[in-house]
């Protein structure tokens, strides 16, 4: 399918939550960041008309734990809340395929 081929040319597979390029990605240690993980989980499992926003943008200083938080929440949602559709993009300053918004 030529449309799929075109799409693959513009996707950064290195930005996927389960990419081999992100081997052993950061995760939250057990029983840490519980409140923020619960807030994000609650946001993610909202249904239709109750939802106030469809995009969650987690920002913060470098090294603050954004990637660990999102990796942990993605794994939780994929394991326990299979009815929730999620998408993610893990930016990386040192990777030219995922250090801009172009592949989004």
C-alpha positions, 0 to 999 in steps of 0.5 A, a space after each residue: 500500500 503506497 499510503 503506508 509506505 509514505 507514512 513510514 517515511 515520516 514516522 520516528 519509530 525510535 520515539 515509540 514507548 517500546 522502541 529498541 532505541 529506547 532500551 531499558 527506558 526510565 520508569 518510576 520506582 515503585 511507590 514513587 510519583 503516585 499522585 501524579 501517576 494517578 492524576 494522569 491515569 484518571 485523565 486518560 480513562 475519562 470517557 467521551 463527554 466527560 473529557 475536558 481535553 484530548 491531549 496531555 502535554 507533560 513538560 518540565 526541566 531536563 531530568 525532572 522525570 517526564 520520560 519515566 512518568 510517561 513510560 510508567 503510565 503507558 505501561 500501566 494503561 496498556 496492561 490494565 486499561 486496554 480499552 484506552 487508546 493512547 499515543 505517545 512520542 518520546 523526544 530526545 535531544 540527541 536523536 535527530 529523528 525525534 528532536 523536532 515536531 516534524 515526525 508528529 
